[in-house]
Amino acid sequence: MNVMDRLNDALKPIKGYGEIRFGINKSLILKLHNGKSEMVNNNDLVGGNVRILLPNRGWGFAVFNRIEDIDRAIKDATDASLAIIPDEKIELAKIEPVVAEIKISADDDARNHSLQEKYELLRKYDELTADIDSRIGEKIFMFTQEFIDRYLLTTEGTRLIRHRADCVLRSTFRAKDANSVQNAFKSFATRGSFDELTKKDDAIIDVARKSAELLDARTVKGNAYTVVLNPGLAGVFIHEAFGHLSESDFVESNPQAQKMMTLGRKFGPEFLNVFDDGSVVPELRGTINYDDEGVPAERTSLIRDGVLVGRLHSRQTAGKMGEKPTGNARAQDFRYAPIVRMTGTAIEKGPHPAAQIFDGIKEGIYAVDAYGGETELENFSFSAGYGYMIRNGKIAEMVKDVVLQGNLFETLANIEQIGDDFKWDSGGGYCGKDGQRAKTSEGSPHIRIKNVIIAGK
């Protein structure tokens, strides 16, 4: 009996609403540290879960690690649902059942390349950056790949199989002199195409040089500036500072968030448009086709013409708020229940020529890429990877320790220009929430914002 037949048979006796998820995850991690092989990690993760919602009861959830244990998991999930009496009835927004199989479509499947070839890829980049600057004392290259099969069956008739491939090349450089240590890093993601990762020579050389250049850069002077964000940092900004506020499980459980995220509220200039889309580009990390409840991914407008018009939903949050599921219920793997997560979140292309976005700025900051950050409701703090001063409309000297701080709503209202040079970021990052990681994508053109507080010396 194949996997789908066994899962289908197990589903039949479930009372009420039920879901069975089953996953097979095969992963590989290789690490090269200063030219030496430091890690070879092969890992197979296999298992599933059962989620059951009985009438007028709460969710029951149970995990199984062997398909032979699925009947025990169904009993455990049923018992758990029976034991939970929620404060209010849980209603799931209705969807059409889906029967589909999503296959891998990599141009150059990484599984066709040997372990030796993958190590040679890392060694190639290590040798390529050997003589860039003697102050670079540490170089780390990592190659990771994941090949995932996910099954979803529901008592409503959904029968969904999704096959997914992900490969990531990560590069980290650490430069040091008598005064400081500076890091620069970059990751490159692909949906399984090995050949794509062999063509990053120029980008990796640039990252290595940046680590050394940061040693010579001065720390930015703290002040309020007109700031231009490059697409990489602008995408992370809209994901972290705004996107999480659009996840409706957060909104419906938080009275303060409900007041902040009222549909129809004006958030920015009329040329500001923000969306989330898990169906947009097949090779993007955030493209999912269907979420983990079997809801088709779609383009969801969040801000249109500067006004808040939408939010992201699971079936449960959509049912509670009387809205439509958006295909944003996602689980890290079979060990977790789905929660509301972003997919590909982005600021749309704007009306302003990117080539002129620095014009008229007497003294400002060009902030490039994201090093890290944190948010607390509408307040944020983000560290750029590095930056440059803008003087009289031109990019000038490099600066470091560029930290942007502020209030989301004030910052969105202060957007002066949105460029016409939209791009998706191709990095291999993760988004964390409630102990789960999700693969997401961010996109944006250059954006220009006035009165941004830059923390510095």
C-alpha positions in Angstrom: 0.0 0.0 0.0 1.5 3.4 -0.9 1.6 6.4 1.4 -1.5 8.1 0.0 -3.6 4.9 0.2 -2.6 4.3 3.8 -3.3 7.9 4.9 -6.7 7.8 3.0 -7.7 4.6 4.9 -6.7 6.2 8.2 -8.8 9.3 7.5 -12.1 7.4 7.1 -13.1 6.8 10.8 -12.4 10.4 11.9 -15.5 12.2 13.2 -16.0 15.9 12.8 -13.3 17.8 10.8 -9.9 16.2 10.4 -6.6 16.7 8.7 -3.7 14.3 8.2 -0.3 15.7 7.2 2.7 13.5 6.4 6.1 14.6 5.4 9.4 13.3 4.2 12.3 15.7 4.4 15.8 14.8 3.2 18.5 17.5 3.9 22.2 18.0 3.5 24.5 20.6 5.0 28.1 21.2 4.0 30.4 23.7 5.7 33.8 25.0 4.7 35.6 27.1 7.3 38.9 28.8 6.3 39.4 26.2 3.5 38.8 23.2 5.7 35.8 20.9 5.6 34.0 21.3 8.9 30.6 19.7 8.5 28.8 17.0 6.5 25.3 16.6 7.9 22.8 14.3 6.1 19.4 14.1 7.8 16.1 12.4 7.0 13.0 13.6 8.9 9.9 11.5 8.4 6.6 11.7 10.2 3.1 13.3 10.3 0.4 14.8 12.4 -3.3 14.6 12.9 -5.4 17.6 13.6 -9.1 17.1 14.6 -11.9 19.6 15.4 -15.0 17.9 16.8 -18.3 19.9 17.0 -18.3 22.5 19.7 -14.8 21.5 20.9 -11.2 22.7 20.4 -8.4 21.5 18.2 -6.9 18.1 19.0 -3.3 17.6 17.7 -1.0 14.6 17.7 2.3 13.8 16.0 3.4 10.4 14.8 6.9 9.4 13.6 6.0 6.2 11.8 3.1 5.8 9.5 2.3 2.6 11.4 1.4 4.8 14.4 -1.2 6.9 12.6 -4.2 5.2 14.2 -2.9 5.9 17.6 -2.3 9.6 16.7 -5.9 9.8 15.4 -7.2 8.5 18.8 -4.9 10.9 20.7 -6.1 13.9 18.6 -9.7 12.9 19.0 -9.4 12.6 22.8 -7.6 15.9 22.9 -10.4 17.6 20.9 -13.1 16.1 23.2 -11.3 17.5 26.3 -11.2 21.1 25.1 -14.3 23.3 25.4 -13.3 26.7 23.8 -14.7 30.1 25.0 -16.3 30.5 21.6 -17.1 28.1 18.8 -14.4 27.6 16.3 -15.6 28.2 12.7 -13.6 27.4 9.7 -14.1 29.5 6.6 -15.3 27.3 3.8 -13.1 26.3 0.9 -13.3 24.1 -2.1 -11.5 20.8 -1.7 -8.4 20.4 -3.9 -6.9 17.3 -5.5 -3.5 18.1 -6.9 0.2 17.2 -7.0 2.8 19.9 -7.3 6.1 18.6 -8.7 9.7 19.9 -8.6 10.7 21.8 -11.7 14.4 22.6 -11.1 16.4 23.2 -14.3 19.4 21.4 -12.8 18.3 19.2 -10.0 20.9 19.3 -7.2 20.3 15.6 -6.5 22.1 14.9 -9.8 25.3 16.3 -8.4 27.7 14.5 -6.1 28.8 15.4 -2.6 32.2 16.1 -4.1 30.8 18.6 -6.6 29.1 20.5 -3.9 32.3 20.7 -1.8 34.2 21.8 -4.9 31.7 24.6 -5.3 32.5 25.9 -1.8 36.3 25.5 -2.4 35.9 27.5 -5.6 34.5 30.5 -3.7 37.1 30.1 -1.0 39.9 30.2 -3.5 38.3 33.1 -5.4 38.4 35.3 -2.3 41.8 34.2 -1.1 43.8 37.3 -1.8 41.2 40.1 -1.6 42.5 41.7 1.6 44.9 40.3 4.2 42.7 41.6 7.0 40.0 39.0 6.2 40.8 36.4 8.8 37.8 34.2 8.6 35.7 32.8 5.7 32.8 30.5 6.0 30.9 28.9 3.1 27.9 26.7 3.6 25.8 24.7 1.1 22.4 23.4 2.2 19.7 21.4 0.3 16.3 20.2 1.2 14.0 17.9 -0.7 10.6 17.7 0.8 7.4 15.6 0.1 4.3 16.8 1.9 0.9 15.1 1.9 -2.3 16.7 3.1 -5.7 14.8 3.4 -8.8 16.2 4.9 -12.3 14.9 5.7 -13.6 17.5 3.3 -12.0 15.8 0.3 -8.6 17.6 -0.1 -5.9 15.3 -1.4 -2.7 17.3 -1.9 0.8 16.2 -2.6 3.6 18.8 -2.8 7.2 18.2 -3.7 9.6 21.0 -3.0 13.4 21.5 -3.5 15.5 24.2 -1.8 19.2 24.9 -2.1 21.1 27.8 -0.4 24.7 29.0 -0.7 25.8 31.1 2.3 29.0 33.1 2.6 30.3 34.9 5.6 33.5 37.0 5.9 35.1 38.4 9.0 37.7 41.1 8.8 39.8 42.4 11.7 42.3 45.2 12.4 43.6 46.7 15.6 40.4 48.7 16.2 37.5 46.5 15.2 36.0 43.3 13.8 33.6 43.6 10.9 31.3 41.0 9.3 29.7 40.8 5.9 27.5 38.0 4.7 25.2 37.0 1.8 23.0 34.1 1.0 21.7 32.9 -2.3 18.7 30.7 -2.6 17.3 28.6 -5.4 14.4 26.2 -5.7 16.7 23.2 -6.4 18.9 24.4 -9.3 22.5 23.6 -8.6 23.8 25.4 -11.7 22.4 28.7 -10.5 24.6 28.7 -7.4 27.8 28.2 -9.5 27.4 31.7 -11.0 27.9 33.9 -7.9 31.5 34.9 -8.4 31.1 38.7 -8.6 28.5 38.8 -5.8 30.7 36.8 -3.4 33.8 38.8 -4.2 31.8 42.0 -3.4 30.7 40.6 0.0 34.4 39.8 0.9 35.5 43.3 -0.1 32.7 44.8 2.0 33.9 43.1 5.2 37.3 44.8 4.7 36.0 48.2 3.5 33.9 48.3 6.7 37.1 48.4 8.7 38.0 51.7 7.1 34.4 53.2 7.3 33.5 55.6 10.0 30.6 55.2 12.3 27.6 57.2 11.2 26.7 60.3 13.2 23.3 59.9 14.9 20.7 62.3 13.6 17.4 62.5 11.7 18.1 62.0 8.0 16.4 61.6 4.7 17.1 57.9 4.0 17.1 55.8 0.9 16.7 52.1 1.4 17.9 49.7 -1.2 15.5 46.9 -2.3 17.0 44.4 0.1 16.6 46.5 3.2 13.2 47.9 2.1 11.9 44.4 1.6 13.0 43.3 5.1 11.5 46.5 6.6 8.1 45.9 5.1 8.2 42.2 6.1 9.2 42.7 9.7 7.7 46.1 10.6 4.4 45.8 8.7 3.9 42.2 7.5 3.7 40.6 11.0 1.1 43.1 12.0 -1.0 41.9 9.0 -1.0 38.3 10.2 -4.6 38.0 11.5 -4.0 35.5 14.3 -2.0 38.4 15.9 -4.7 40.9 15.1 -7.7 39.0 16.3 -6.0 38.2 19.7 -4.6 41.6 20.4 -7.0 44.6 21.1 -4.2 47.1 20.6 -3.4 45.5 17.2 -7.1 45.6 16.3 -7.1 49.4 16.8 -3.9 49.9 14.8 -4.8 47.6 11.9 -8.4 48.8 11.2 -9.2 48.3 7.5 -9.6 51.7 5.8 -6.9 53.4 7.9 -4.6 55.6 5.8 -1.0 54.3 6.2 1.0 56.2 3.7 1.1 58.2 0.4 -1.2 57.2 -2.4 1.6 55.6 -4.4 2.3 53.1 -1.6 1.0 49.6 -2.4 2.0 46.5 -0.4 1.0 42.9 -1.1 1.7 39.3 -0.1 1.7 36.6 -2.7 2.7 32.9 -2.4 1.9 32.1 -6.0 3.8 34.7 -7.9 7.2 33.3 -9.1 7.9 29.6 -9.1 11.6 29.9 -8.2 11.0 32.2 -5.2 11.6 30.9 -1.7 8.2 32.2 -0.5 6.2 30.6 -3.3 4.0 27.8 -1.9 1.2 27.2 -4.4 -1.1 25.9 -1.6 -0.8 26.5 2.1 -0.9 23.7 4.8 -4.7 23.8 4.9 -5.0 23.2 1.2 -6.0 26.8 0.4 -4.6 28.1 -2.9 -1.9 30.8 -2.5 -2.9 34.1 -4.0 -2.0 37.8 -4.2 -3.4 39.6 -1.2 -3.4 43.4 -1.3 -2.5 44.7 2.2 -2.1 48.4 1.4 -3.6 49.9 -1.7 -3.1 53.6 -2.6 -1.8 54.2 0.9 -4.8 52.7 2.6 -5.0 49.4 4.6 -7.3 47.1 2.7 -6.4 43.5 3.7 -4.8 41.0 6.0 -3.5 37.5 6.0 -5.6 34.5 7.1 -5.9 30.9 8.0 -9.3 29.3 7.7 -9.9 29.8 11.4 -9.0 33.5 11.6 -11.0 34.1 8.4 -14.0 32.3 9.9 -13.8 34.3 13.1 -13.4 37.7 11.3 -15.9 37.0 8.5 -13.3 37.3 5.8 -11.8 35.1 3.1 -8.9 32.7 3.6 -5.8 33.9 1.8 -3.6 30.8 1.7 -1.3 31.8 4.6 -1.7 28.9 7.0 1.8 27.4 7.2 3.6 24.9 9.4 7.4 24.5 9.5 7.0 20.7 9.2 4.9 17.8 10.4 5.8 18.5 14.1 3.7 21.7 14.1 0.2 22.9 13.5 -0.3 25.6 10.8 -0.2 29.2 11.9 -0.7 32.4 9.9 2.5 33.3 8.0 3.7 35.5 5.2 4.8 34.1 1.9 6.2 36.7 -0.5 5.7 40.2 1.0 6.6 43.2 -1.1 6.2 46.9 -1.8 5.0 47.4 -5.4 7.0 49.3 -8.1 6.4 53.0 -7.7 6.2 56.0 -10.0 9.5 57.6 -9.3 12.6 57.0 -11.5 15.2 55.1 -9.4 18.0 56.9 -11.1 16.8 60.2 -9.6 15.9 59.0 -6.1 18.9 60.7 -4.5 18.3 64.0 -6.2 17.8 67.0 -3.9 19.2 65.3 -0.7 21.7 67.7 0.8 22.8 65.2 3.5 21.3 61.8 3.9 21.9 58.1 4.3 21.8 55.3 1.7 21.1 52.2 3.8 22.0 48.9 2.1 20.8 45.4 3.0 19.7 44.1 6.4 22.0 42.9 9.2 19.3 42.4 11.8 16.5 44.0 13.6 13.6 43.8 16.0 10.0 45.1 16.2 7.6 45.7 19.1 4.1 46.4 17.8 4.5 49.5 15.7 8.0 50.4 16.8 11.1 49.0 15.0 14.9 49.0 15.0 16.8 47.7 12.0 20.6 47.5 11.4 21.7 47.9 7.8 24.5 45.8 6.5 26.3 49.0 5.6 25.6 52.4 4.3 26.8 55.5 2.5 26.4 59.1 3.1 24.4 61.0 0.5 25.8 64.5 -0.2 24.2 66.9 -2.6 22.3 64.2 -4.3 25.4 61.9 -4.8 26.5 58.7 -3.0 29.6 59.6 -0.9 31.7 57.8 1.7 30.8 54.4 3.3 29.5 54.5 6.9 28.9 51.7 9.3 26.7 50.9 12.4 23.7 52.3 10.6 20.7 51.6 12.8 17.2 52.8 11.7 14.7 53.4 14.5 11.1 54.7 14.5 7.4 54.2 14.5 6.0 52.2 11.6 3.0 54.4 10.9 5.0 57.6 11.0 7.7 56.1 8.8 5.2 54.9 6.2 3.6 58.4 6.2 7.0 59.9 5.6 7.8 57.9 2.4 8.6 60.6 -0.2 9.4 58.4 -3.2 9.1 54.7 -4.3 11.3 53.8 -7.2 10.5 52.0 -10.5 13.2 49.3 -10.0 11.3 46.6 -8.1 13.2 43.3 -7.5 12.7 40.2 -5.4 15.4 39.3 -3.0 17.1 36.0 -3.7 18.5 35.3 -0.2 18.0 32.2 1.8 16.6 33.5 5.0 13.9 32.3 7.3 11.1 34.1 9.2 10.6 33.0 12.8 7.3 33.1 14.7 6.0 31.1 17.7 8.9 28.7 17.6 8.4 27.9 13.9 10.5 28.9 10.8 9.1 29.6 7.4 10.8 30.2 4.1 9.7 33.6 2.8 10.6 36.1 0.1 10.7 39.9 0.3 10.6 42.4 -2.6 10.8 46.2 -3.1 12.2 48.9 -5.2 14.3 51.6 -3.7 12.3 53.8 -1.3 13.1 57.3 0.0 11.9 58.3 3.5 12.3 61.6 5.3 13.0 62.2 9.0 14.3 58.8 9.8 16.2 58.5 13.1 19.6 57.0 12.7 21.3 55.8 15.9 25.0 56.4 15.8 27.7 58.2 17.7 
